[in-house]
């Protein structure tokens, strides 16, 4: 486990923010995104003599050194730039520092572990431009035409004039409690609100360096090394219900004396894939083959006759939401749990029974699960399946089962805040609806 411990590693060249050293450094971020965490980045002034004019040429640039390779030479090329990849097509890219955010009962993080060589950062001068590009990636249209940035700007202007939609406090608060001690970037709230208004079938994910709410570590993303980890988090307002739409946001280096100036760089992020084997396509953007996935975890699909797909998706939600509520199980065992639970459901009483009988997972069967070459299922995979818009079983989207669980979780929280008989009754009814099997 590698945990980020902040240290001060400022750039020496360009410590005065106005100047070409900082401008060129920022341009490298715009062109190629943030450098991988294992690269040391130093602003550098190059000088050489032009062979034609015989004049000295000065250039402000950056030196990139892979700290994972002992004695590695530096390069003037960003390791993920076309020029850098031409010299070294397969650079060693380390993972970001470990995600140490706390778990919070009733909440979960986006199903995405960011790694720099899996994503292309596409810079835009505004969040409106980045959002437009991201929506176009999904072919979102307006009046049968691909959405335009002008459409986004017009809608945003209308929303700003509507206090009922723009004003509620929850729209300005990060969705996940574990993220609420971090910065809400300039324009982020407006972006999340506009996306909800234009298309309710997306949940906004922001990929960014971790920046504290107070902004005291704002400039550390530009340090030479030991930069803050880049993580994916839900944005502001209601999130975590639909397919993730991903935008990138980087703090623009600024003078700490000007604490009110918090300019950011906005990006759309597109997956870099080889034969579409990127997690983006495999898990939560590609077409879901529910029958195949169920079979690959040992779920007895055929024992439910025509309802196998529905029962499997219902079971996926049941496991996921139990974990969200505090149920603990080793992640390696999730697939085995699903397979055993499927057998249990098939062996329950008549299918007209709306609720399954109590189930106890048998860990001793895990070795057999592995011998059968069933797939390893992670919590992120469960999340991705639930948010995938193509996760349908017998005509019902998996989100229908998820919403019932969410309603039950919400009413349970309300009961914990005010333990009245009436609220207990509401919670009981919602929980009964969530546990009802999808049998006709």
Phi, psi and omega per residue, in radians:
X1 nan 2.212 -3.118
X2 -2.032 1.935 -3.071
X3 -1.798 2.424 3.119
X4 -1.301 2.179 3.031
X5 -2.081 1.968 -3.048
X6 -1.037 2.434 3.003
X7 -2.446 2.850 3.135
X8 -1.652 1.991 3.138
X9 -2.373 1.044 -3.032
X10 -1.232 2.771 3.033
X11 -1.227 2.443 3.091
X12 -1.482 -0.832 3.094
X13 -1.340 2.309 3.103
X14 1.405 0.455 3.101
X15 -1.162 -0.458 2.950
X16 -1.453 2.126 -2.873
X17 -1.204 -0.501 3.135
X18 -1.415 2.074 3.121
X19 2.676 2.930 -3.033
X20 -1.236 -0.431 -3.140
X21 -1.069 -0.842 3.123
X22 -1.219 -0.713 -3.137
X23 -1.023 -0.781 -3.131
X24 -1.207 -0.621 3.078
X25 -1.105 -0.789 3.115
X26 -1.107 -0.651 3.135
X27 -1.127 -0.631 3.092
X28 -1.109 -0.660 3.075
X29 -1.156 -0.733 3.128
X30 -1.087 -0.723 -3.046
X31 -1.316 -0.641 -2.946
X32 -2.292 0.023 -3.120
X33 1.417 3.104 -3.126
X34 -1.190 2.560 -3.141
X35 -1.236 2.726 3.089
X36 -1.038 2.707 -3.022
X37 -1.162 -0.399 -3.103
X38 -1.569 0.200 3.120
X39 -1.857 2.266 2.994
X40 -1.470 2.298 -3.087
X41 -2.152 2.103 -3.125
X42 -2.193 2.251 3.014
X43 -1.151 2.472 -2.962
X44 -2.596 2.477 3.088
X45 -1.826 2.068 3.124
X46 -1.736 2.466 3.072
X47 -2.358 2.363 3.053
X48 -2.687 2.909 -3.122
X49 -1.729 2.167 3.088
X50 -1.156 2.135 -3.074
X51 -1.136 -0.373 -3.117
X52 -1.526 -0.897 -3.073
X53 -1.555 -0.260 -3.096
X54 1.126 0.267 3.132
X55 -1.667 2.642 3.107
X56 -1.340 2.279 3.133
X57 -1.905 2.250 3.090
X58 -1.937 2.370 -3.141
X59 -2.411 2.341 3.017
X60 -1.601 2.211 -3.110
X61 -2.594 -2.851 3.102
X62 -2.312 2.570 3.014
X63 -1.792 2.292 3.122
X64 -1.978 2.176 -3.141
X65 -2.209 2.183 3.134
X66 -1.368 1.882 -3.095
X67 -1.292 -0.167 3.102
X68 -1.428 -0.170 -3.115
X69 -1.989 1.895 -3.141
X70 -1.002 2.286 3.100
X71 1.245 0.298 -3.094
X72 -1.141 2.490 3.038
X73 -1.356 2.663 3.089
X74 -1.440 2.844 3.069
X75 -2.325 2.621 3.051
X76 -1.507 0.008 -3.115
X77 -1.800 2.323 2.963
X78 -0.946 2.305 -3.031
X79 -1.058 -0.406 -3.130
X80 -1.853 0.201 3.047
X81 -1.401 2.786 3.083
X82 -0.943 -0.722 3.138
X83 -1.166 -0.712 3.125
X84 -1.143 -0.725 -3.137
X85 -1.261 -0.432 3.080
X86 -1.191 -0.670 3.115
X87 -1.314 -0.738 -3.128
X88 -2.371 1.608 -3.063
X89 -1.153 -0.363 -3.080
X90 -2.275 1.162 3.138
X91 -1.195 2.647 3.049
X92 -1.258 2.085 -3.132
X93 -2.083 2.044 3.129
X94 -1.464 2.798 3.045
X95 -1.251 2.796 3.001
X96 -1.172 2.896 3.036
X97 -1.005 2.719 -3.089
X98 -1.080 2.554 3.086
X99 -1.417 1.949 -3.080
X100 -1.917 0.323 3.097
X101 -1.105 2.520 -3.126
X102 -1.246 2.588 2.983
X103 -1.417 2.565 -3.125
X104 -2.275 2.201 -3.105
X105 -0.961 2.196 3.113
X106 1.639 -0.038 -3.103
X107 -2.260 2.766 3.044
X108 -2.581 2.712 -3.110
X109 -1.515 2.896 3.087
X110 -1.041 2.615 -3.114
X111 -1.412 1.037 -3.023
X112 -2.592 2.131 2.968
X113 -1.864 1.933 -3.037
X114 -1.225 2.348 2.960
X115 -2.402 2.289 -2.889
X116 -1.072 -0.592 -3.084
X117 -1.459 0.116 3.107
X118 -1.780 -0.079 -3.023
X119 -2.380 2.475 3.024
X120 -1.766 2.230 3.128
X121 -1.639 2.150 -3.112
X122 -1.982 1.922 -3.012
X123 -1.357 2.475 3.012
X124 -2.387 2.640 -3.068
X125 -1.334 -0.104 -3.135
X126 -2.665 2.829 3.074
X127 -1.169 -0.504 3.121
X128 -1.089 -0.729 3.118
X129 -1.170 -0.733 3.129
X130 -1.126 -0.747 3.135
X131 -1.131 -0.716 3.109
X132 -1.031 -0.793 -3.129
X133 -1.116 -0.720 3.138
X134 -1.132 -0.710 3.119
X135 -1.177 -0.620 3.104
X136 -1.143 -0.537 3.100
X137 -1.034 -0.548 3.101
X138 -1.716 0.169 3.084
X139 1.035 0.618 3.055
X140 -1.230 2.298 -3.030
X141 -2.099 2.862 3.046
X142 -2.317 1.999 -3.065
X143 0.979 0.779 3.087
X144 1.163 0.294 3.053
X145 -2.153 2.505 3.088
X146 -0.934 2.418 -3.038
X147 -1.082 2.505 -3.113
X148 -1.941 2.715 3.097
X149 -1.052 -0.586 3.109
X150 -1.072 -0.608 3.093
X151 -1.103 -0.758 -3.139
X152 -1.103 -0.792 -3.107
X153 -1.137 -0.687 3.133
X154 -1.126 -0.776 3.132
X155 -1.132 -0.719 3.126
X156 -1.055 -0.723 3.114
X157 -1.068 -0.736 3.123
X158 -1.146 -0.687 -3.119
X159 -1.167 -0.640 3.132
X160 -1.100 -0.433 -3.135
X161 -1.538 -0.040 -3.100
X162 -1.965 1.659 -3.067
X163 -1.108 -0.445 -3.136
X164 -1.148 -0.561 -3.139
X165 -1.665 -0.611 -3.040
X166 -1.551 -0.413 -2.956
X167 -1.545 -0.513 -3.028
X168 -0.923 2.407 -3.047
X169 -1.045 -0.616 -3.087
X170 -1.127 -0.398 3.115
X171 -1.259 -0.285 -3.100
X172 -1.859 0.089 -3.097
X173 -1.927 2.369 3.100
X174 -1.060 2.443 -3.017
X175 -1.076 -0.845 -3.022
X176 -1.538 2.218 -3.112
X177 -0.992 -0.555 -3.110
X178 -1.207 -0.258 -3.128
X179 -1.726 -0.065 -2.979
X180 -1.332 -0.041 2.996
X181 -1.683 0.193 3.114
X182 -1.977 2.918 -3.012
X183 -1.231 2.340 2.865
X184 -1.587 2.027 -2.989
X185 -1.308 2.727 3.138
X186 -1.033 2.168 -3.130
X187 1.578 -0.191 -3.049
X188 -1.150 -0.776 -3.139
X189 -1.055 -0.762 3.119
X190 -1.107 -0.680 3.135
X191 -1.109 -0.813 -3.132
X192 -1.109 -0.738 -3.133
X193 -1.140 -0.741 -3.134
X194 -1.138 -0.707 3.120
X195 -1.101 -0.734 3.118
X196 -1.081 -0.629 -3.092
X197 -1.308 -0.657 -3.048
X198 -1.432 -0.520 -3.124
X199 -2.805 1.879 -3.078
X200 -1.325 0.013 -3.060
X201 -1.666 0.313 3.075
X202 -2.267 2.605 2.966
X203 -2.045 2.322 -3.003
X204 -1.477 2.197 3.068
X205 -1.977 2.301 3.073
X206 -1.898 2.168 3.035
X207 -1.760 2.093 -3.045
X208 -2.786 2.812 2.967
X209 -1.130 2.617 3.098
X210 -1.247 2.119 3.116
X211 -2.231 2.236 -3.106
X212 -1.126 2.744 -3.111
X213 -1.024 -0.582 -3.133
X214 -1.404 -0.293 3.093
X215 1.372 0.284 -3.091
X216 -1.193 -0.350 3.137
X217 -1.876 0.427 -3.029
X218 -0.960 -0.752 -3.019
X219 -1.494 -0.079 -3.020
X220 -1.185 -0.309 3.078
X221 -1.154 -0.235 -3.110
X222 -1.851 0.120 -3.137
X223 -1.178 2.928 -3.140
X224 -1.183 -0.668 -3.119
X225 -2.783 3.093 -3.076
X226 0.877 0.836 3.105
X227 -1.350 2.712 -3.141
X228 -1.021 2.570 3.137
X229 -1.137 2.595 3.063
X230 -1.705 2.088 -3.074
X231 -2.181 2.818 3.029
X232 -1.763 2.334 3.084
X233 -2.465 2.737 3.018
X234 -1.216 2.627 3.126
X235 -1.463 -2.712 -3.063
X236 -1.508 2.774 3.087
X237 1.334 -2.927 3.126
X238 -1.102 2.218 3.139
X239 -2.479 -3.020 2.989
X240 1.137 0.491 3.124
X241 -2.037 -0.383 -3.059
X242 -2.341 -3.116 -3.107
X243 -0.950 2.308 3.138
X244 -1.169 2.361 2.938
X245 -1.981 2.161 -2.925
X246 -1.861 2.240 2.981
X247 -2.155 2.643 3.069
X248 -1.859 2.559 -3.136
X249 -2.479 2.173 -3.138
X250 -2.114 2.303 3.069
X251 -1.129 2.302 3.074
X252 -1.449 2.269 -3.098
X253 -0.947 2.347 -3.039
X254 -2.547 2.861 3.099
X255 -1.304 2.258 3.138
X256 -1.175 -0.240 3.070
X257 -1.323 -0.275 -3.128
X258 -1.923 1.299 -2.987
X259 -1.279 -0.198 3.103
X260 -1.547 -0.188 -3.103
X261 -1.660 1.866 -3.068
X262 -2.238 1.038 3.125
X263 -1.186 2.569 3.141
X264 -2.297 2.787 3.034
X265 -1.811 2.252 -3.110
X266 -1.829 2.478 -3.115
X267 -2.441 2.626 2.768
X268 -1.645 2.641 3.122
X269 -2.061 2.241 3.090
X270 -2.099 2.473 -3.073
X271 -1.239 2.422 2.998
X272 -1.655 1.993 -3.005
X273 -2.216 2.556 2.981
X274 -1.993 1.998 -3.110
X275 0.995 0.556 3.068
X276 0.991 0.614 3.111
X277 -1.677 0.146 3.087
X278 -1.147 2.484 3.107
X279 -0.906 -0.529 3.136
X280 -0.998 -0.789 -3.105
X281 -1.427 -0.686 -3.018
X282 -1.204 -0.628 -2.963
X283 -1.872 -0.933 -2.965
X284 -2.269 0.298 3.025
X285 -2.266 -0.471 3.142
X286 -1.349 2.973 3.118
X287 -1.169 2.249 -3.122
X288 -1.477 2.183 2.995
X289 -1.736 1.540 -2.990
X290 -1.081 -0.724 -3.122
X291 -1.087 -0.810 -3.121
X292 -1.097 -0.763 -3.132
X293 -1.127 -0.753 3.107
X294 -1.034 -0.762 3.130
X295 -1.133 -0.571 -3.075
X296 -1.359 -0.095 2.988
X297 -1.965 0.155 3.114
X298 1.381 0.336 3.122
X299 -1.332 2.237 -3.048
X300 -1.332 1.257 -3.033
X301 -0.960 -0.769 -3.014
X302 -1.250 -0.325 -3.115
X303 -1.270 -0.202 3.088
X304 -1.803 0.225 3.132
X305 0.963 -2.177 -3.050
X306 -1.342 -0.128 -3.037
X307 -1.761 0.189 -3.068
X308 -0.990 -0.744 -3.117
X309 -1.104 -0.801 -3.118
X310 -1.087 -0.781 -3.100
X311 -1.143 -0.685 3.123
X312 -1.110 -0.829 3.139
X313 -1.100 -0.687 3.075
X314 -1.044 -0.723 -3.137
X315 -1.183 -0.647 3.085
X316 -1.033 -0.809 3.130
X317 -1.131 -0.738 -3.127
X318 -1.027 -0.763 3.122
X319 -1.178 -0.808 -3.097
X320 -1.054 -0.843 -3.083
X321 -1.245 -0.494 3.047
X322 -1.128 -0.716 3.099
X323 -1.122 -0.727 3.108
X324 -1.026 -0.561 -3.131
X325 -1.541 0.046 3.035
X326 2.021 -0.053 3.096
X327 -1.124 2.285 -3.102
X328 -1.940 2.371 3.097
X329 -2.760 2.432 3.106
X330 -0.992 2.392 -3.050
X331 -1.041 -0.592 3.124
X332 -1.068 -0.370 -3.044
X333 -1.610 -0.028 -3.025
X334 -1.072 -0.772 3.127
X335 -1.111 -0.738 3.123
X336 -1.104 -0.684 3.098
X337 -1.043 -0.802 -3.132
X338 -1.064 -0.767 3.138
X339 -1.072 -0.807 3.131
X340 -1.140 -0.677 -3.129
X341 -1.137 -0.644 3.087
X342 -1.078 -0.757 3.091
X343 -1.089 -0.724 3.122
X344 -1.062 -0.780 -3.139
X345 -1.098 -0.684 -3.132
X346 -1.176 -0.462 -3.092
X347 -1.692 0.037 3.086
X348 -1.178 -3.098 -3.126
X349 -1.130 -2.923 -3.120
X350 -0.885 2.596 -3.092
X351 -1.121 -0.258 3.094
X352 -1.290 -0.261 3.081
X353 -1.158 2.038 -3.016
X354 -1.259 -0.362 -3.058
X355 -2.199 2.402 3.116
X356 -1.248 2.675 3.060
X357 -1.279 2.889 -3.103
X358 -0.962 2.507 -3.076
X359 -2.198 2.401 3.081
X360 -2.195 2.120 -3.099
X361 -1.271 2.379 3.140
X362 -1.795 1.780 -3.090
X363 -1.182 -0.378 -3.106
X364 -1.161 -0.264 -3.129
X365 -1.555 0.051 -3.090
X366 -1.168 -0.676 3.128
X367 -1.077 -0.680 3.089
X368 -1.133 -0.666 3.101
X369 -1.019 -0.774 -3.137
X370 -1.213 -0.657 3.127
X371 -1.107 -0.510 3.130
X372 -1.423 0.051 3.099
X373 1.043 0.581 3.004
X374 -1.254 2.769 -3.029
X375 -1.326 2.690 3.020
X376 -1.479 2.181 -3.127
X377 -1.869 2.315 3.077
X378 -1.882 2.890 3.092
X379 -1.102 -0.660 3.090
X380 -1.064 -0.644 3.117
X381 -1.145 -0.736 3.084
X382 -1.025 -0.796 3.122
X383 -1.042 -0.794 -3.107
X384 -1.101 -0.716 3.117
X385 -1.079 -0.700 -3.102
X386 -1.200 -0.582 -3.119
X387 -1.553 -0.150 -3.115
X388 -1.214 2.169 -3.092
X389 -1.187 -0.201 3.139
X390 -1.777 0.207 3.124
X391 -1.414 1.372 3.137
X392 -1.946 2.493 3.020
X393 -2.331 2.046 -3.133
X394 0.937 0.699 3.051
X395 1.490 -0.011 -3.122
X396 -1.989 2.253 3.120
X397 -1.306 2.505 -3.122
X398 -1.013 -0.485 3.135
X399 -1.074 -0.419 3.104
X400 -1.095 -0.758 3.113
X401 -1.211 -0.651 -3.140
X402 -1.115 -0.724 -3.129
X403 -1.091 -0.650 3.135
X404 -1.122 -0.707 3.075
X405 -1.143 -0.714 -3.130
X406 -1.100 -0.689 3.097
X407 -1.108 -0.686 3.108
X408 -1.152 -0.722 3.121
X409 -1.103 -0.757 3.133
X410 -1.057 -0.765 -3.122
X411 -1.238 -0.509 3.057
X412 -1.150 -0.736 3.099
X413 -1.095 -0.734 3.117
X414 -1.085 -0.656 3.109
X415 -1.163 -0.695 3.132
X416 -1.105 -0.537 3.128
X417 -1.367 -0.481 -3.084
X418 -2.622 1.592 -2.982
X419 -1.400 1.434 3.081
X420 -1.947 2.767 3.116
X421 -1.082 -0.635 -3.115
X422 -1.113 -0.775 -3.125
X423 -1.244 -0.540 3.057
X424 -1.150 -0.658 3.124
X425 -1.145 -0.722 3.117
X426 -1.125 -0.764 3.117
X427 -1.062 -0.756 -3.139
X428 -1.053 -0.730 3.139
X429 -1.154 -0.724 3.139
X430 -1.181 -0.677 3.133
X431 -1.180 -0.645 3.096
X432 -1.109 -0.696 3.116
X433 -1.146 -0.674 -3.132
X434 -1.181 -0.620 -3.073
X435 -1.481 -0.049 -3.105
X436 -1.281 2.143 -3.128
X437 -1.168 2.595 -3.108
X438 -1.448 0.894 3.100
X439 -1.622 2.388 3.136
X440 -1.195 nan nan
